[in-house]
Amino acid sequence: MEKLEEIEKKLEKQFEDACEAVVMAKEEGKTAEEIKHLTNIKADQKFKVCLAALVA
């Protein structure tokens, strides 16, 4: 159980980092393609967080 909590925290951190990357890309004026790629990564991380929460 403790291992699952560690995994969930790690995934939550990765999701937060992905969110920050999207915001920074928009602020820096990155291309729509770059922002879309980062947004897809963010969505993947959110899915992993939700999946880990269901397993826990």
C-alpha positions, 0 to 999 in steps of 0.5 A: 500500500505504501508503494502505491502511495509513493507511485501516486505522489510521483505521478501527481508531481509529473502531472504538475510539471506537465501543467507547468510546462504547458503554461510556460510554453504558452507564455513563451509563445511556442507553436501550437504544435508544441503546445498540443504535444505538451497538452497531450503529455499532460493528459497522459499524466492525468490519466496515470494519476487517476488510474493510480488512485483507482488502484489504491 
